[in-house]
Amino acid sequence: MHKPSKSRHLIFRVRRVVTLALLTAILPVHGWAEEPFPSKPIRIVVPFPAGGGSDIVARIVGARMATRMGQPVLVENVAGASSMIGAGKVASAPADGYTLLMATNTTLSTNPFVQAKLPYDAATSFVAVSQVIRTPLVLIANPQFEARDVPALISMAKKEPGKLSYASFGNATTGHIGGELFKRDTGTSLIHIPYKGSAPAIQDLVSGQVPILFDTASTALAQVKAGRARGLAVMQPDRSALAPDIPSMKEFGYSGIDITVWFGLVAPAGTPDAIVQRLSREVQEIVREPDTRLKLVGVNVEPVGSTPAAFADFLRTDRAAMARVIREAGIRSDQ
C-alpha cells in the first residue's frame, strides 16, 4: 500500500492551518454568524412615572418599533430625582442598542445647570438617536383674569411690580424657565409659585388661586379647549399647529422667546453607529405614519423625527440657551 510522503503531510497541515486562520479572521469571535440587530427585546427607559407625557409617547412609538423590528419593545418607568435615576441607569447600561432613554428638556438641557451633582454627563454619556416630539410651552390664564391678552398682562405687571404671580409645574422645570424668560424679555417683575406637577397648578389656576400659568401644550390645551383657561400665548416665534388660535410671543414683539418641551431617544455613549442609524430611521419613519401622527397630535404633541446629527446639534443649542436663562435668573433645583 502506498504511503503519503512526509512532504504531502506537511502540505496538508499547512493548508489546514491557513484555512483555520482565514476562518478566524472573517468570522466573529462569538459565533459563526453575526447576530442581526435586534435579536432580543429593546428597553426604553422613561425617567418619569407612568401616565405622563414622556411615558405616553414612549409607548406609542415603542409599540410600532416592536412591530416593525420584530422584537418586543419594553417601556420601563424609572422615576425619581428629577429624571436623574433613570438617566443614570441608561448611561451605565451596555452600549449595544438594547437600552434607550426617552430623554427630555429636564434630563439633558436643564439638570446640568440646576443640579449640584449628576450621575451622568449630559454632553458625553449619551449618543443622540432621534428627537421624537416637541410641544410648545403655553401661557394660560384664569378665564376671569383681568388681563385679556399679553400686552394687558405686561402693562398690569409693570404698574404693580412684584405683586402679580405666575405658576409653574415645578421649580427648575421648563415652565419655571419659561416664566423667567418671559420676565427677562418683557421687563416685568412676577412672583414664581412652583407646584409639584401640572395637575395641582391647573387646579389652582382654574379655581382662581393663581392668575397665570406656564405649562406644556400637552396639558394646558385641554383646559383651554374646555373653557377652563384662556390661552394668551405660545412661547415661541410662530404659532403652533396644535393651537392655531393662540398667538405667538413674536406677534407681540418678543421674537427672542423660544422654549419648547421635547422628548427624544438617546443611547449609551459608544453604541455602534450602524445601530444608532437603524434606530433613528425607524423612529423617523414611525412618526411620519398617519396613524402614529394622529395618536401623537391627539395628546397635543408635534411629531418630529430627526437624524442623529440633527438631534445632536439641537441638544447643543438647547443646552446653551437653557444655561443662559438659568444662570441669569439664578435658578436652582430643590433636589
C-alpha atoms as one frame of an Amber mdcrd trajectory, in Angstrom:
protein
   0.000   0.000   0.000   1.288   3.426  -0.999   2.114   5.706   1.950   1.888
   9.522   1.654   5.222  11.189   1.710   6.305  13.481   4.534   6.148  16.433
   2.129   2.471  15.736   1.377   1.701  15.545   5.120   3.366  18.916   5.542
   1.324  20.438   2.707  -1.941  19.171   4.247  -1.006  20.587   7.653  -0.100
  23.984   6.158  -3.391  24.094   4.253  -5.371  23.288   7.377  -3.598  25.970
   9.425  -4.158  28.572   6.692  -7.861  27.649   6.403  -8.402  27.932  10.154
  -6.589  31.270  10.235  -8.794  32.643   7.460 -11.965  31.457   9.188 -10.836
  33.042  12.456 -10.187  36.337  10.686 -13.527  36.586   8.875 -15.921  35.159
  11.479 -16.942  36.907  14.746 -15.249  35.632  17.841 -18.586  34.779  19.468
 -20.047  32.565  16.750 -20.193  31.549  13.146 -22.539  34.367  12.127 -23.117
  37.922  13.309 -26.475  38.196  15.068 -28.713  40.732  13.314 -29.932  43.751
  15.283 -32.252  43.478  17.062 -32.104  39.854  18.176 -33.669  40.370  21.625
 -36.088  42.795  23.341 -35.300  46.519  23.364 -35.918  48.527  26.521 -36.938
  52.205  26.574 -36.350  53.738  29.993 -38.712  56.592  30.837 -37.258  58.572
  33.770 -40.705  59.681  34.960 -43.788  57.959  36.412 -46.229  56.042  34.216
 -49.013  58.078  32.661 -47.006  61.227  31.974 -46.291  62.738  28.580 -42.944
  61.042  28.006 -44.420  57.694  29.067 -47.361  58.008  26.662 -45.097  58.943
  23.755 -42.658  56.122  24.545 -45.487  53.576  24.486 -46.934  54.882  21.221
 -43.546  54.782  19.474 -42.396  51.607  21.227 -45.430  49.633  20.061 -44.693
  50.500  16.444 -40.983  49.763  16.854 -41.838  46.296  18.137 -43.985  45.560
  15.092 -41.503  46.937  12.591 -38.358  45.455  14.145 -39.771  42.065  15.098
 -38.761  42.206  18.764 -40.618  43.279  21.922 -40.004  46.893  22.970 -40.459
  47.238  26.719 -41.148  50.595  28.357 -39.675  50.784  31.873 -40.511  53.657
  34.205 -37.541  54.531  36.417 -38.736  57.722  38.094 -37.130  59.885  40.728
 -34.712  62.725  41.414 -35.850  64.897  38.520 -35.174  62.107  35.962 -31.614
  61.563  37.202 -32.137  57.980  38.401 -33.444  56.694  35.080 -30.885  58.621
  33.052 -28.042  57.350  35.217 -29.231  53.777  34.727 -29.130  54.109  30.939
 -25.777  55.902  30.970 -24.211  52.858  32.663 -26.006  50.259  30.514 -24.194
  48.246  27.794 -23.709  50.288  24.629 -25.408  47.751  22.377 -28.627  49.494
  21.335 -30.879  47.419  23.574 -31.285  50.065  26.293 -32.540  53.515  25.286
 -33.585  56.599  27.234 -36.595  58.776  26.465 -34.791  61.978  27.356 -36.453
  65.351  27.941 -35.509  69.003  28.468 -35.140  68.279  32.163 -32.760  65.372
  31.633 -30.278  66.852  29.188 -30.830  70.620  28.980 -31.827  71.725  32.487
 -30.368  69.296  35.032 -26.732  70.031  34.103 -27.174  73.625  35.281 -29.516
  73.317  38.270 -28.334  70.111  39.954 -25.323  70.011  42.245 -24.297  66.538
  41.061 -25.419  64.273  38.219 -24.904  60.509  37.812 -24.234  61.149  34.118
 -22.678  63.748  31.840 -25.378  65.315  29.669 -22.875  66.086  26.915 -20.858
  62.849  26.798 -22.774  59.971  28.426 -25.223  59.504  25.554 -25.393  59.431
  21.775 -28.360  61.100  20.078 -30.755  58.813  18.196 -33.735  60.985  17.233
 -35.869  63.789  18.572 -39.326  62.226  18.744 -41.695  65.108  19.540 -41.918
  68.688  20.674 -44.760  70.575  22.307 -44.871  74.313  22.940 -44.913  75.947
  26.318 -48.169  77.870  26.643 -49.043  80.867  28.798 -52.607  80.377  30.025
 -54.780  82.445  32.356 -57.839  82.029  34.508 -60.859  82.996  32.347 -61.809
  85.746  34.825 -58.323  87.284  34.932 -58.468  90.988  34.175 -55.663  90.963
  31.586 -57.215  89.539  28.418 -54.006  89.372  26.382 -50.226  89.601  26.674
 -49.936  93.406  26.257 -52.517  93.910  29.027 -50.654  91.433  31.243 -47.349
  93.230  30.725 -48.960  96.614  31.440 -50.522  95.309  34.650 -47.252  93.749
  35.818 -45.328  96.960  35.209 -47.854  99.072  37.087 -47.522  96.908  40.197
 -44.072  95.285  40.112 -43.663  92.201  42.275 -47.377  91.799  43.067 -48.547
  89.609  40.194 -47.711  85.896  40.473 -47.298  83.114  37.953 -47.444  79.363
  38.471 -45.334  76.574  37.019 -45.368  72.800  37.320 -42.247  72.836  39.462
 -39.106  74.640  40.493 -36.346  74.492  37.841 -38.769  72.977  35.308 -39.329
  74.189  31.763 -42.403  76.065  33.000 -40.293  77.916  35.570 -37.619  78.721
  32.992 -40.301  79.911  30.560 -41.659  82.263  33.201 -38.217  83.691  33.884
 -37.599  84.109  30.169 -40.893  85.990  29.894 -39.900  88.261  32.794 -36.471
  88.923  31.303 -37.640  89.845  27.819 -40.731  91.822  28.833 -39.019  93.687
  31.684 -41.621  92.622  34.225 -41.374  91.506  37.849 -43.508  88.450  38.650
 -43.563  86.152  41.684 -42.973  82.485  40.922 -45.234  79.912  42.593 -43.940
  76.385  41.899 -46.249  73.357  42.142 -45.435  69.671  42.260 -46.729  68.871
  38.793 -49.222  70.273  36.305 -52.365  68.861  37.931 -52.281  70.919  41.154
 -51.108  74.017  39.271 -54.006  73.773  36.828 -56.444  73.141  39.682 -55.413
  76.380  41.390 -55.459  78.303  38.096 -58.999  77.151  37.308 -60.165  77.999
  40.855 -58.593  81.449  40.655 -55.869  80.907  43.279 -53.227  81.887  40.714
 -53.881  84.125  37.683 -51.496  82.723  35.072 -49.578  79.514  34.420 -46.753
  78.479  32.112 -47.483  74.876  31.144 -46.922  72.467  28.283 -49.443  72.282
  25.459 -49.930  68.590  26.208 -51.742  69.512  29.431 -52.679  73.192  29.028
 -54.641  72.917  25.787 -57.178  70.526  27.270 -58.104  73.265  29.744 -58.267
  75.906  27.003 -60.497  73.754  24.802 -62.790  73.042  27.748 -63.109  76.756
  28.526 -61.483  76.420  31.950 -58.481  78.535  30.913 -57.667  81.159  28.303
 -54.647  80.818  26.042 -52.595  84.017  25.988 -49.509  82.969  24.003 -47.304
  80.134  22.872 -43.736  80.705  23.984 -42.153  80.510  20.543 -41.751  82.724
  17.451 -44.503  81.060  15.396 -47.980  79.811  16.154 -48.337  76.105  16.846
 -50.382  73.786  14.655 -51.685  72.337  17.918 -53.219  75.695  18.900 -53.505
  77.884  15.778 -55.807  80.369  17.533 -53.280  81.222  20.255 -50.819  83.959
  19.191 -47.065  83.582  19.429 -44.832  85.833  21.519 -43.282  87.156  18.307
 -46.623  88.685  17.382 -46.318  90.888  20.464 -42.767  91.924  19.589 -40.813
  89.295  21.560 -39.122  87.179  18.909 -36.363  86.073  21.291 -38.723  83.965
  23.404 -38.482  80.419  22.130 -38.820  77.493  24.524 -40.459  74.167  23.774
 -40.743  70.903  25.640 -39.229  67.977  23.752 -38.748  64.232  24.100 -36.057
  62.298  22.258 -34.368  58.915  22.259 -30.705  58.610  23.217 -28.474  55.569
  23.705 -25.411  54.993  25.909 -22.230  56.551  24.527 -20.274  54.073  22.434
 -23.305  52.443  20.824 -22.245  51.398  17.285 -23.175  53.971  14.679 -24.879
  51.377  12.464 -27.279  50.537  15.302 -27.889  54.209  16.122 -28.668  54.923
  12.471 -31.038  51.936  12.266 -32.941  53.021  15.375 -33.120  56.596  14.119
 -34.525  55.538  10.732 -37.207  53.523  12.489 -38.241  56.489  14.657 -38.273
  58.872  11.708 -40.498  56.564   9.692 -42.765  55.748  12.637 -43.617  59.365
  13.489 -44.457  60.011   9.832 -47.022  57.215   9.710 -50.538  58.714   9.549
 -51.886  56.588  12.412 -48.936  57.409  14.669 -49.107  61.120  13.861 -52.807
  61.089  14.695 -52.121  59.490  18.085 -49.338  61.951  18.909 -51.304  65.033
  17.865 -54.188  63.609  19.897 -52.112  64.062  23.065 -51.118  67.592  21.983
 -47.551  66.947  20.842 -45.966  67.596  17.446 -44.122  64.668  15.783 -40.532
  65.480  14.783 -38.318  62.528  13.837 -34.745  63.730  13.222 -31.400  62.253
  12.264 -28.790  61.586  14.968 -26.694  64.503  13.701 -29.646  66.915  13.679
 -30.711  65.861  17.177 -27.146  66.215  18.488 -26.962  69.758  17.078 -30.327
  70.580  18.621 -29.189  69.317  22.029 -26.083  71.511  21.990 -28.125  74.588
  21.070 -30.854  73.869  23.609 -28.363  73.308  26.440 -26.637  76.603  25.688
 -29.946  78.506  25.647 -31.116  76.972  28.914 -27.761  77.602  30.578 -28.004
  81.317  29.860 -31.534  81.756  31.244 -30.818  79.611  34.315 -27.624  81.497
  35.073 -29.233  84.929  34.668 -32.276  84.010  36.794 -30.252  82.159  39.425
 -32.477  79.078  39.212 -31.547  76.100  41.417 -33.265  72.765  41.882 -34.988
  71.598  45.063 -33.478  68.131  44.616
